[in-house]
Amino acid sequence: MSTTVRLPPRVEQALVSYCVETRKTKSEVIIELLEDRLVRPVEGKTPFDLAVEAGFIGCYEGTGESGNYKERVKTAIRAKHKR
């Protein structure tokens, strides 16, 4: 089956560059990407596993104080309104 897709210039250039680097045709690359996205099941992977693969887990380094937010608010209010 044949399908026509209009790509933005930046995507077209990225595709061409990738094809040159990997020595694959545009059709091969597009088919692989669509199979990865639509056909191959994600069996055995939890939402956490998928988030790690996508780079969402571990991408933020905070102070670690978010867990005791309520306590920090209580402390701040009490300090402001001492009796």
Secondary structure, DSSP 8 states (H G I E B T S, - for coil): --------HHHHHHHHHHHHHHT--HHHHHHHHHIIIIIS--TT--HHHHHHHHT-TT-----S-GGGHHHHHHHHHHHHT--
